[in-house]
Amino acid sequence: MAREPRQPVGRRLWRRRRRRSEPGDVVAPLGPILPAVDDDGGGDDGDDGDEVDDGAHPGARGRFTLATDPRYRPQPAPPPPEPKRGLFARLFGKKPPPEPAYLHVDPVADILALPRGAARLDAFERRLNELAPGTPDHRLVALAFHKELVALVTDAGIDLSLFEGRVQACAAALIAAGEDEKAGGLFARIGRRHQAAELFARAGAIEALEETHAELAFAEGGARFDARLAFERFESLFLVGRRDEALQSLERAVQLWDNPIYVEVLAGFRSRLPAAHGVTLSAGGDTVRLTSRYPLVLGRSEDSAVRIDSPLVSRAHVDIQRRAGELVLNDLVSSGGTLLDGTPLRGPTPLSAAGTIDLAGVVVDYEVSAARLLIRPRLRPREVTLGMRSEVLDDPLLGFAVRIDGGRVRLVADGRARLNADNVRLDTLLLVGDRIVVSGRTWTVSA
C-alpha cells in the first residue's frame, strides 16, 4: 500500500504541538526547537502511531514539549532601547531625576529623645567629643547644647554655675564654631566676666556686653538694682496720672544709673514740659497763653511775652511790672512812643481796670482783675494772653482751673474737665500734647 506523501517538517511539528498540547501546558514561544524522540530510538517518520507514553508529561505521549524540557531555561526579554534624544529635547526637555542625595542623619535627634536633665547634658558633651571641631555637625550640636543649657536653667530657676564643667565644654565648642557672643554670655553667667568681655569685644557685641552686665548687677543688687526699681515705679505712677511723682522717680533712676534708655526717656519727658513761665492752650482758632512771668514784655521780638508782629512796634516796646500789688506800664525807650488810654506815657503808670495801650498806632486792649491780666491785640483778637496774678487761675475764658507753682503748670482736679478722656482725680502736671475737654470744647496743650 502506497504511503501518502510526507508533509513539510515545519507543518508536521506545528500540528503535533497543537494536537498534543492540553489545557494547563505552558508552551514557551522562544527557545530551541528540540527533536522529537521515538520510543524505538528511530527517527521521525511521521505520525504513524508508534509513540508510547513514557510519562514525561501528562500531555506529551512520548514526546517532550518546549515547556517541559528540563534543558530549556527561558530568558527575560531585553528592555527596549531608549529613543535617541535630539538637541532641543536635551536642552529644554524634562530632565532626568537627580541622583539621590546623601542621607544626612540629625546628630541631635537621639539626644533630644532623652529626658531633660543631666542625662541629656552628658549626651551632648559626649557627642561633642566624638565630632571634629569645625564641622557642620559639631556646630549644630554646640548650638543645641547652648539652647538646652539656657532653657534648663531658665525653666528650673537655678544658677548656671551649677553646671560649670558642662558650660565650659559648651563654650569651647561655641568658640570653635565661631559663636563668640553666645560663649561670652555663658561665661558671664558663671562669673567669668573677663573672659566674657573678651569674647563680646571680639564678636563686636558691645551692647550685649552692657546688657549682660546690667542683668548681673540687677541680680546681685546695688545701685543699678535700685535704678531699675525706680524706673519701674516711674512707669506705674505715670499710668495712674501721678506725673509729678513719676518724674521724681525717673530722675532718681537716671542719677543712680545713666542707662541710655533711662536718659532718653527722661529727655523725652522734659521736652514735653511747658515753659517754666507758662503754657499755651489752643481750641479751634482761639489761642490762650498763660504766663506767670513778670515783667511782661510787649514787642515785636519772639522773646516777648506778648508778641505783636508789626514794623511799627519796637522789638521790646513796653513792659508791665508788679509793684506794691499794682500793675504798672513802663515804656522801654520805644521809637514810636506809647499811649495809655489815649494819654502819652511819660513814665511808669499804673493800669486801670480796663483800657487800651497804643503802641505807635497798634492798639492792644487790656483788662485787670485780682486774679489775672488779660491782653488782647486788635491785630489778632483771637490770641489772648493771661498774666496770672495768683497761684491758681480759674477764668471763664477757659472753663477750668490751672495752677502754676515751681515753674510747673498743673490742671486742678475740680471735676469739670477731663484730661486725655480720663477723669482727673489729682492735680495733674500738664505736658505738651495733652487734651483738656470741658463743656464740649477741647483744648490742646502746646509749647
C-alpha positions in Angstrom: 0.0 0.0 0.0 1.5 3.2 -1.1 2.1 5.8 1.7 0.8 9.3 1.3 3.4 11.9 0.6 5.1 13.3 3.7 4.2 16.9 4.7 6.9 19.5 5.3 8.7 19.2 8.7 7.6 22.6 9.9 3.9 22.0 9.4 4.1 18.5 10.9 5.7 19.9 14.1 3.1 22.6 14.3 0.3 20.1 14.0 1.8 17.8 16.6 2.2 20.5 19.1 -1.3 21.7 18.6 -2.8 18.2 18.8 -0.8 17.0 21.8 -0.9 20.1 24.0 -3.7 20.1 26.6 -5.1 22.9 28.9 -2.5 23.7 31.6 0.5 23.1 29.4 2.9 26.1 29.1 4.5 26.4 25.8 7.2 29.0 25.5 7.2 31.0 22.3 11.0 31.2 22.3 13.8 28.7 22.6 15.4 26.0 20.5 13.3 23.5 18.7 14.1 20.1 20.2 13.8 17.0 18.0 11.1 14.5 18.8 12.2 11.2 20.4 10.6 7.9 19.3 10.3 5.1 21.8 12.1 2.8 19.5 15.0 5.0 19.0 14.3 5.7 15.4 14.0 8.9 13.6 10.9 10.9 13.0 8.9 9.0 10.4 5.6 10.9 10.7 2.6 10.3 12.7 2.5 6.5 12.4 1.0 5.7 15.8 4.2 4.0 17.2 4.6 6.5 20.0 4.4 5.3 23.6 3.6 7.5 26.6 6.8 7.5 28.7 5.2 9.6 31.5 7.4 12.6 30.9 4.4 14.9 30.8 0.6 14.2 31.1 0.0 15.6 27.6 3.3 14.6 26.0 2.5 11.0 24.9 6.1 10.0 24.5 7.2 13.5 23.2 8.7 16.5 25.0 7.4 20.0 24.5 9.4 23.1 24.9 7.8 23.9 28.2 8.5 20.5 29.8 12.1 20.1 28.5 14.5 20.4 31.6 17.2 21.7 29.4 15.1 24.8 28.5 15.7 28.0 30.5 13.5 30.9 29.3 15.4 34.2 29.2 13.8 37.5 30.0 13.1 39.8 27.1 15.7 42.6 26.8 14.4 46.2 27.6 13.6 48.2 24.5 16.3 50.7 23.6 15.7 54.3 24.7 15.0 56.6 21.8 17.8 59.0 21.0 17.0 62.5 22.3 17.6 65.4 20.0 19.4 68.6 20.8 16.3 70.6 21.8 15.0 67.7 23.8 18.3 67.5 25.8 18.3 71.3 26.3 14.6 72.0 27.1 13.1 68.6 27.7 12.3 67.0 31.0 15.5 66.5 33.0 16.2 63.1 34.4 15.7 62.8 38.1 18.8 63.7 40.1 20.8 61.2 41.9 19.6 60.6 45.5 21.4 62.9 47.8 23.5 61.7 50.8 21.1 60.8 53.6 22.1 63.2 56.5 21.4 61.9 60.0 20.5 64.6 62.5 23.2 64.4 65.2 21.0 65.7 68.0 17.8 63.8 67.3 18.7 60.9 69.6 19.9 63.2 72.3 16.7 65.2 72.4 14.8 61.9 72.8 16.4 61.6 76.2 14.7 63.0 79.3 15.7 66.6 80.2 18.3 66.9 82.8 21.8 65.7 83.5 21.5 62.7 81.1 20.8 64.9 78.1 23.6 67.3 79.0 26.1 64.4 79.3 24.9 63.1 75.9 25.6 66.5 74.4 29.1 66.6 75.8 29.9 63.1 74.6 28.6 63.9 71.1 30.9 67.0 71.0 33.9 64.8 71.9 33.0 62.4 69.1 32.8 65.1 66.4 35.6 67.0 64.8 35.6 70.7 65.7 34.7 73.0 62.8 32.4 70.5 61.0 28.7 71.4 60.4 27.6 68.6 62.8 29.9 69.9 65.5 28.4 73.4 65.2 24.9 72.1 65.2 25.4 70.1 68.4 27.1 73.1 70.1 24.2 75.4 69.3 21.7 72.8 70.5 23.8 72.3 73.7 23.8 76.0 74.4 20.0 76.2 73.9 19.4 73.3 76.2 21.6 74.8 78.9 19.9 78.2 78.8 16.4 76.6 78.7 17.1 74.3 81.6 18.3 76.9 84.0 15.6 79.3 82.9 12.7 76.9 83.4 14.1 75.4 86.6 15.1 78.8 88.1 18.6 77.5 89.0 22.1 79.0 88.7 24.1 78.1 85.7 27.2 77.9 87.8 26.0 74.5 89.0 26.9 73.1 85.5 30.2 74.9 85.3 32.0 71.9 83.7 29.3 71.5 81.0 29.3 75.2 80.5 33.0 75.2 79.7 32.6 72.4 77.3 29.7 74.1 75.5 31.6 77.4 75.4 34.7 75.8 73.9 32.5 74.2 71.2 30.8 77.5 70.5 34.2 79.3 70.2 35.3 76.6 67.7 32.1 77.2 65.8 32.6 81.0 65.6 29.8 81.8 68.1 31.8 84.1 70.4 28.9 86.1 71.6 27.0 83.0 72.9 30.1 81.7 74.5 30.6 85.1 76.2 27.1 85.0 77.6 27.7 81.6 79.2 31.0 82.8 80.8 29.3 85.9 82.1 26.6 83.9 83.8 29.0 81.7 85.7 31.1 84.7 86.9 33.9 84.7 84.4 33.4 88.3 83.3 36.9 88.9 81.9 36.6 86.0 79.5 33.1 87.1 78.7 34.2 90.7 78.0 37.0 89.5 75.7 34.6 87.3 73.7 32.0 90.0 73.4 34.5 92.5 72.2 35.9 90.1 69.7 32.4 89.5 68.4 31.7 93.3 68.3 28.7 92.8 70.6 29.3 95.8 73.0 25.6 96.4 73.6 25.1 92.7 74.5 28.0 93.0 76.9 26.4 96.0 78.6 23.1 94.3 78.8 24.6 91.2 80.3 26.5 93.2 82.9 23.3 95.1 83.7 21.4 91.9 84.2 24.1 90.6 86.5 24.2 93.8 88.5 20.4 93.6 88.8 20.6 90.1 90.1 23.3 91.0 92.5 21.7 94.2 93.8 23.3 97.6 94.3 22.7 101.0 92.7 21.6 99.5 89.4 19.1 97.4 91.1 17.6 100.5 92.8 17.7 102.3 89.5 15.6 99.6 87.9 13.1 99.7 90.7 12.8 103.5 90.4 12.2 103.2 86.7 9.5 100.6 87.2 7.9 102.8 89.8 8.0 105.7 87.3 6.1 103.7 84.7 3.4 102.7 87.3 3.0 106.3 88.6 2.8 107.8 85.1 0.0 105.4 84.1 -2.2 106.3 87.1 -1.7 110.1 86.4 0.7 110.9 89.2 3.1 112.6 86.9 5.0 114.7 89.5 6.0 111.6 91.5 6.7 109.7 88.2 9.1 112.5 87.2 10.9 112.3 90.5 11.3 108.5 90.2 12.6 108.8 86.7 15.2 111.5 87.7 16.3 109.2 90.6 16.7 106.3 88.2 19.0 108.4 86.0 21.0 109.6 89.0 21.6 106.0 90.1 22.4 104.6 86.7 22.9 106.6 83.5 21.4 103.9 81.4 20.9 105.1 77.8 17.2 104.1 77.9 16.6 106.0 81.1 18.4 109.1 79.9 16.4 109.0 76.6 13.1 108.6 78.5 13.9 111.5 80.8 14.9 113.8 78.0 11.6 113.0 76.2 9.7 113.7 79.4 11.3 117.0 79.9 10.8 118.0 76.3 7.1 117.7 76.9 7.1 120.0 79.9 5.8 123.5 79.0 8.0 126.5 79.6 8.6 127.4 83.2 6.7 130.7 82.8 3.6 129.4 81.2 1.7 127.3 78.8 -0.2 127.8 75.5 -3.7 126.3 75.0 -5.4 126.1 71.6 -9.0 125.3 70.8 -10.1 125.7 67.2 -8.9 129.2 66.1 -8.6 130.5 69.7 -5.3 130.6 71.5 -4.7 131.4 75.1 -1.3 131.9 76.6 -0.9 131.6 80.3 2.2 133.2 82.0 3.3 134.0 85.4 6.5 135.8 84.4 6.8 139.5 85.3 7.8 142.0 83.9 5.6 141.1 81.0 7.1 142.5 77.8 5.1 143.6 74.8 7.0 144.0 71.5 8.0 142.6 68.1 10.6 140.2 69.4 10.0 136.5 69.5 11.1 136.5 73.1 8.3 138.9 74.1 5.6 137.6 76.4 3.0 139.3 74.1 4.4 139.3 70.6 3.0 141.9 68.2 4.1 141.3 64.6 4.1 144.9 63.2 7.0 147.0 61.9 5.6 150.0 63.9 6.3 148.2 67.2 9.8 148.1 68.7 11.4 144.8 69.5 10.8 145.5 73.2 8.3 148.3 73.2 6.8 148.4 76.8 6.6 146.1 79.8 4.2 145.6 82.7 5.6 145.2 86.1 4.1 144.2 89.5 4.7 147.0 92.1 3.0 147.0 95.5 0.1 145.0 94.3 -0.4 147.1 91.2 0.4 146.5 87.6 2.5 149.3 86.2 3.1 150.1 82.4 6.6 151.3 81.5 7.9 152.4 78.2 11.2 150.8 77.1 12.5 153.8 75.1 10.4 152.8 72.1 10.9 154.6 68.8 7.2 155.3 68.2 6.1 156.2 71.7 3.2 154.8 73.7 -0.3 155.9 74.6 -2.1 154.6 77.7 -5.9 155.1 77.5 -5.2 157.8 74.9 -2.6 159.7 77.0 1.1 159.7 76.2 3.1 157.6 78.5 5.6 159.8 80.3 6.8 157.3 82.9 5.7 154.2 84.8 1.9 154.4 85.1 -0.5 152.0 86.8 -3.1 150.3 84.7 -6.8 150.9 85.3 -9.4 148.1 85.4 -9.7 148.2 81.6 -8.4 150.3 78.8 -6.1 150.4 75.7 -2.4 150.5 75.1 -1.4 152.2 71.8 2.0 151.0 70.6 2.9 153.5 67.9 -0.5 153.1 66.3 -1.1 149.4 67.1 -3.8 149.1 69.8 -3.9 146.5 72.5 -6.9 146.0 74.8 -6.4 145.0 78.4 -8.4 144.0 81.4 -7.2 143.8 85.0 -8.7 141.7 87.8 -7.5 140.4 91.1 -6.6 137.0 89.6 -5.2 137.9 86.2 -4.3 140.5 83.5 -5.9 140.0 80.1 -4.2 141.4 77.0 -5.8 141.1 73.5 -4.1 142.7 70.5 -6.6 144.1 67.9 -4.5 142.8 65.1 -5.2 139.3 66.3 -8.2 139.4 68.6 -8.4 135.5 69.0 -4.9 135.4 70.5 -5.2 136.3 74.2 -2.5 136.4 76.9 -3.5 135.9 80.5 -0.9 137.1 83.0 -1.6 135.3 86.3 -1.6 137.4 89.5 -2.2 134.4 91.8 -1.1 130.8 92.0 -4.4 129.5 90.8 -6.3 130.8 87.8 -9.9 130.0 87.1 -11.0 132.1 84.2 -14.4 131.7 82.4 -12.5 132.1 79.1 -11.1 128.6 79.7 -13.8 126.9 81.8 -11.3 125.1 84.0 -8.7 126.0 86.7 -4.9 125.8 86.4 -2.2 126.2 88.9 1.4 127.3 88.3 4.0 126.7 91.0 7.6 125.8 91.0 7.7 126.5 87.3 5.2 123.7 86.5 1.7 124.1 85.2 -0.9 121.7 86.6 -4.6 121.1 85.9 -6.7 121.5 89.0 -8.9 118.4 89.7 -12.3 120.0 90.3 -14.4 117.6 88.2 -15.2 120.0 85.4 -12.5 118.9 82.9 -11.2 115.6 81.6 -7.6 115.0 80.7 -7.0 112.8 77.7 -10.5 111.4 78.0 -9.8 110.4 81.7 -11.3 111.9 84.8 -8.8 114.0 86.8 -8.7 112.8 90.5 -5.5 114.7 91.4 -3.9 118.0 90.3 -2.0 116.7 87.3 1.1 118.0 85.6 0.4 119.2 82.1 2.5 118.0 79.2 2.7 119.2 75.6 0.2 117.2 73.6 -2.4 116.8 76.4 -6.0 117.4 75.6 -8.4 119.0 78.1 -12.1 118.5 77.4 -14.5 120.8 79.1 -18.1 121.7 78.1 -17.8 120.0 74.8 -14.7 122.0 73.9 -11.2 120.5 73.6 -8.1 122.5 74.5 -4.7 121.2 73.3 -1.5 122.0 75.3 1.4 123.2 73.2 4.8 124.8 74.0 
